[in-house]
């Protein structure tokens, strides 16, 4: 477990600033309870893995809870640019987390999510079918043009 060092600020009169803030925000807490709470919070924070500065589209999709294709579409919709390595800045992932379509996921039931994903899959298949038909029509037209 990481060691937590308490820094005393110049105007703290011997009491760490974070403890003063906790006591001010949580009336009824003693200084010892506030210090214990502050140490616990710092330990929890120190124990977390640091967030990477950039993530891949697949990693962003996992963080947001959407498919890779949906996140790729959101990137273009919100005009989020990738870095030179094709990764997304973590601040942009935070921006995507506040997007309306992602915020709606928080209250979504498993049944609603399954229905939404089924609808997204159906729309995706319809779009692919439309594109395939258009490509076949172009190929037929080109073949007819070459024969004439």
C-alpha positions in Angstrom: 0.0 0.0 0.0 1.4 3.4 -0.9 2.6 5.7 1.9 0.5 8.8 2.3 2.4 11.9 3.2 0.4 14.8 4.6 1.6 18.3 3.5 1.0 21.2 5.8 0.3 24.4 4.0 1.8 27.6 5.3 -1.5 29.0 6.7 -2.8 25.7 8.0 -1.8 26.3 11.6 -0.7 22.7 11.9 -3.8 21.2 10.3 -3.6 19.8 6.7 -5.8 21.8 4.3 -7.7 18.7 3.2 -8.7 18.1 6.7 -10.0 21.6 7.1 -12.0 21.2 3.9 -13.5 17.9 5.1 -14.4 19.4 8.5 -16.0 22.4 6.8 -18.0 20.3 4.3 -19.0 17.5 6.8 -20.1 19.1 10.0 -20.0 16.8 13.0 -16.7 15.1 12.0 -13.8 15.3 14.4 -10.4 16.3 13.2 -9.3 12.6 13.6 -12.3 11.3 11.6 -11.6 13.9 8.8 -7.9 13.0 8.7 -8.8 9.3 8.5 -11.3 10.0 5.7 -8.7 12.0 3.8 -6.0 9.3 4.2 -8.5 6.7 2.9 -9.5 8.8 -0.1 -5.8 9.3 -1.0 -5.1 5.6 -0.6 -8.0 4.8 -2.9 -6.9 7.3 -5.5 -3.2 6.1 -5.3 -4.3 2.5 -5.7 -6.2 3.2 -8.9 -4.4 2.7 -12.2 -3.6 6.0 -13.8 -5.7 6.7 -16.9 -3.7 6.6 -20.1 -3.3 9.9 -22.0 -4.6 8.2 -25.2 -6.7 5.1 -26.0 -7.6 3.1 -29.1 -11.1 3.1 -30.5 -11.7 -0.4 -29.1 -10.6 0.7 -25.6 -12.8 3.8 -25.8 -15.7 1.6 -26.9 -15.2 -0.6 -23.8 -15.0 2.5 -21.6 -18.2 4.0 -23.0 -20.1 0.8 -23.4 -20.8 1.1 -27.1 -19.5 -0.9 -30.1 -16.3 0.1 -31.9 -18.3 1.1 -35.0 -20.6 3.3 -32.9 -17.7 5.0 -31.3 -16.0 5.6 -34.7 -19.2 7.2 -35.9 -19.4 9.4 -32.7 -15.8 10.5 -33.3 -16.7 11.9 -36.7 -20.1 13.3 -35.5 -18.4 15.2 -32.7 -15.3 16.1 -34.9 -12.8 14.4 -32.5 -9.4 14.1 -34.1 -7.1 11.1 -33.4 -3.5 11.6 -32.7 -0.7 10.6 -35.1 -0.9 7.0 -33.9 -4.6 6.8 -34.5 -5.5 7.0 -30.8 -8.1 9.1 -29.0 -7.1 11.6 -26.3 -8.6 10.6 -23.0 -10.2 14.1 -22.7 -12.2 13.3 -25.8 -13.4 10.0 -24.3 -14.7 12.1 -21.4 -16.4 14.3 -23.9 -18.0 11.3 -25.5 -19.2 10.0 -22.1 -21.3 13.2 -21.8 -22.8 12.8 -25.2 -26.6 12.3 -25.1 -26.6 8.9 -26.7 -24.1 7.7 -24.0 -25.9 9.3 -21.1 -29.0 7.4 -22.1 -27.2 4.2 -21.5 -27.0 4.9 -17.7 -30.7 4.2 -17.3 -31.0 1.5 -19.9 -32.2 -1.9 -18.8 -30.6 -5.1 -20.3 -33.8 -5.7 -22.3 -33.7 -2.1 -23.7 -30.1 -2.5 -24.6 -30.7 -5.8 -26.4 -33.6 -4.2 -28.3 -31.4 -1.2 -29.2 -28.5 -3.4 -30.3 -30.8 -5.5 -32.4 -32.2 -2.4 -34.1 -28.6 -1.1 -34.7 -27.6 -4.4 -36.2 -30.7 -4.4 -38.5 -29.9 -0.9 -39.6 -26.3 -1.8 -40.2 -27.3 -4.9 -42.3 -29.8 -2.8 -44.3 -27.1 -0.2 -45.0 -24.7 -2.9 -46.1 -27.3 -4.5 -48.3 -28.1 -1.1 -49.9 -24.4 -0.5 -50.6 -24.0 -4.0 -52.0 -27.0 -3.5 -54.3 -25.6 -0.2 -55.5 -22.2 -1.7 -56.2 -23.8 -4.6 -58.1 -25.8 -2.1 -60.2 -22.6 -0.1 -61.0 -20.8 -3.2 -62.0 -23.6 -4.3 -64.3 -23.8 -0.9 -65.8 -20.0 -0.8 -66.4 -20.1 -4.3 -67.9 -22.9 -3.3 -70.3 -21.1 -0.1 -71.2 -17.9 -2.1 -72.1 -19.9 -4.5 -74.3 -21.3 -1.7 -76.4 
